[in-house]
Amino acid sequence: MPQEYRLILKNADTPGYTPDLECYLRHGGYEALRKALALAPKALPDGKSMSGPEQIREDVKVSGLRGRGGAGFSCGLKWSFVDRRSGKPIYLICNADESEPGTFKDRQIIHKDPHQLIEGMIISCFANDVKLAYLYIRGEFPEGARILNRALKEARAKNFLGKGILGTAYDLEIHVHRGAGAYICGEETGLIESLEGKRAYPRIKPPYFPAILGLYQCPTIVNNVETLCAVKHIVAMGAAEYAKLGTPNNTGTRIVSVSGQVRKPGYFEVEVGKATIGQLINDFAGGLREGRKLKAVIPGGSSSKVLKAGEKYKLKKKGPDGKDFEQEVEMLDLPYDFDSLMAAGSMSGSGAIIVLDDSTDIVGALANLSEFYAHESCGQCTPCREGSLWMSKALHRLAHGQGRKQDADYLLKIADNIPGGRTICAFGEACSWPVQSFVGKFKDEFVARGEADEARHAAAGPGREPASTSKPQH
Amino acid sequence: MSFTVPPTLAAEIDELISHYPGQKRSASLMLLHAVQEHFGWISPAATEWIAAKLDLQPINVHELVTFYPMFRREPAGRHVIKVCRTLSCALGGSHALHAHFCQKLGLDAHAHGLQTTPDGKFSVEFVECLASCGTAPVLMCNEEFHEGVTTAKADEIMEKCA
């Protein structure tokens, strides 16, 4: 059985570990920042030299770090897109808008080890010549915002922030900015609009790639909390050492949130790809409850496509002879990493597994998620604004005894017509994927529910309510 | 409409605006939070005051109040209970929990949006994911977060509210 590998959460749950600066310093805090600031220019074979910040950017690339917020995009590559010749200031924003249903990892870092995040942010800002950065935290984390503000104050007092940080010529200020309950603020361009004091309407790309035209139309980096913490460890341990953690192309550690119908829900930091979905559910999260069987797994936050128990997927592997071969893998044996989940037609997203056992009303579960998306669509693009609401309404009636047998096809038709370049941002995909996968994979249950409702209504006679309706579970 | 901001809040607001050099508009959300924390809601007069403070038109602030779910356009109860509605909490019994609050407080569990008791003591609402799915069901009572909330724990939370 694989073990947890606690890198980012190394101290967070240690008894006696507190979120204040003194405690962080006692545990080697801000040593990585000192190391980063002290990096001497490195001579290159071609006679040129590489500055300290350039070396950190290169290290992040070499480390293979992929964004932990949802898309899994290479962090080093993201940084390399930043327009450094525009003459405009470069901004960095920490995305602490943790709102993808199923995800509760950033909450742990913010509440228990805020200085680690701040150190990761300062190093990332130094590496990218950022002088002003914001920490965008969701409005529902008032305590988290207070903890971060306190930590920033402590860091300023010790000159980890402010003018001439630790005797260098580097200046940086970080401020906390609170959201106010809108999921769409997790989308980076929506977040930027929100930080500019507007409705969080995502921007169209091109031309508004944050790396070029971000906050105040300046080059901007938006990174997730966990990603920024990983940067600290890359600097502390070296990119090559960091890259040894995890599996090829899926390096480092990842905090996986497991919730739903398991005995011991929780968060577990593991080397990426070293644990399978089955091990995360059964070994780490205590397995299913007494007498229950697995029905489905939502593998990467509520937007990811659901995986049905017993499904098999084909993964591309490299043999010892260097040749590619295909391996058939059962759902529970899927390594929990970016590439395997993508090969299975889903994604590891924000690293959040929601487990559904055989007691779950699958129609009710999807109705619950669709209500979330209908509520959270920003309303900017018609297919998403209208489609998410239609899907939610259809699912609501199916879950409340008012369904029709054609509802399953109706849902699929709507879901198929929202994503695929019809909307400005990926929310269109995010609201469709659960519907496409739930209805696609459990279609018989959706059809049966609609047929039963129709039959009951027919038996009751025209214009009359049937005696009993199926009871909504969720 | 007169709208008076006490000196401590005014100082807090000036400090917040200073976090966005040359970009006052960015302070909108933080000002709305500060005003709502003090007054309990965002009145039309408050909207106009914030707009003037940030050199904006009232509509620029009003459209934020209508967009962001956390801002209220009418007063809520003295204690606001937000029960998480989304999947993991629903699987963990949040609907029963929400119904328990409503039943105890004489509110309609099926009504949409925030429900306030006639004495203005409590408001109860369902909100979307509060990012603590591993300890479902969870809720926030004012700014305090509670996890693994049983009906007994729910009663305790209500009793503690003065």
Interface residues (C-beta under 8 A of the other chain):
Chain A: E98 S99 E100 P101 G102 T103 F104 D106 R107 L132 R138 G139 E140 F141 P142 E143 H175 H177 R178 G179 A180 G181 A182 Y183 S194 L195 E196 G197 K198 R199 A200 Y216 S257 V258 S259 G260 Q261 P265 G266 Y267 I298 S302 A352 I354 L356 T360 A365 N368 L369 E371 F372 H375 E376 C378 H474
Chain B: H19 Y20 P21 Q23 R25 S26 A27 S28 L29 M30 L32 H33 L54 L56 N60 E63 L64 F67 Y68 P69 M70 F71 K82 R85 T86 L87 S88 A90 L91 H95 V127 E128 C129 L130 A131 S132 C133 G134 T135 A136 M140 E143 F145
